[in-house]
Amino acid sequence: MDEPQIYSSLDEVFRELFDDDNINLTPETTAEDVDGWDSFNHLNIIVAVEMKFGVRFETAEIEHLANIGDMVRLIVAKSG
């Protein structure tokens, strides 16, 4: 799966979790950019992403995610 496909899949995950069809993620998107993305929903995002892509994130990896671009790069690294 290439990066554009990952972004498209992440858009689907976020749109479903936040019930917002207008979410369009970019590499620079952070929690501050998505209404309702709090610490509780962060956990829901991680679980949903792990299930969607069949990957498993370590706690240290999650702590270092600064934006969606970081998440995409991590998904690519774990999927390869």
C-alpha positions in Angstrom: 0.0 0.0 0.0 1.5 3.4 -1.0 1.2 6.6 0.9 -1.8 8.1 -1.0 -3.7 4.8 -0.3 -2.8 5.0 3.3 -4.0 8.6 3.6 -7.3 7.6 1.9 -7.7 4.7 4.3 -6.9 7.0 7.3 -9.5 9.5 6.1 -12.0 6.7 6.2 -11.0 5.7 9.7 -11.1 9.3 11.0 -14.4 10.1 9.3 -16.0 7.1 10.9 -14.6 7.7 14.4 -15.4 11.4 14.4 -18.6 11.1 12.3 -17.4 13.8 10.0 -17.3 13.3 6.2 -15.3 16.5 5.8 -12.1 15.2 7.3 -9.2 15.3 4.9 -5.9 14.5 6.5 -2.6 15.9 5.4 0.9 15.1 6.7 0.8 18.2 8.9 -2.6 17.3 10.5 -2.4 17.1 14.3 -4.9 16.5 17.1 -5.5 20.3 17.3 -6.9 20.2 13.7 -9.6 17.6 14.3 -12.5 18.5 16.5 -12.9 15.9 19.3 -9.4 14.4 19.0 -8.6 14.1 22.7 -6.6 11.6 24.6 -9.5 9.1 24.8 -10.1 9.3 21.0 -6.4 9.1 20.4 -6.5 5.5 21.8 -9.5 4.7 19.6 -7.5 6.0 16.6 -4.5 3.9 17.4 -6.6 0.7 17.8 -8.6 1.4 14.6 -5.4 2.1 12.6 -3.7 -1.0 13.9 -6.8 -3.1 12.9 -7.2 -1.4 9.5 -3.5 -1.9 8.5 -2.7 -5.1 10.4 0.2 -3.4 12.3 1.0 -3.1 16.0 2.5 0.1 17.5 4.8 0.1 20.5 4.0 2.7 23.2 7.3 4.5 22.5 6.4 4.8 18.8 2.9 6.2 19.6 4.5 8.8 22.0 6.7 10.1 19.2 3.8 10.7 16.7 3.7 14.4 16.2 1.3 14.5 13.2 -0.4 12.3 10.6 2.7 12.3 8.4 4.6 10.5 11.2 1.8 8.0 11.5 1.8 7.3 7.8 5.6 6.8 7.8 5.3 4.4 10.7 2.5 2.4 9.0 4.7 2.2 5.9 7.7 1.0 8.0 5.6 -1.6 9.8 3.8 -2.8 6.6 7.0 -3.4 4.6 
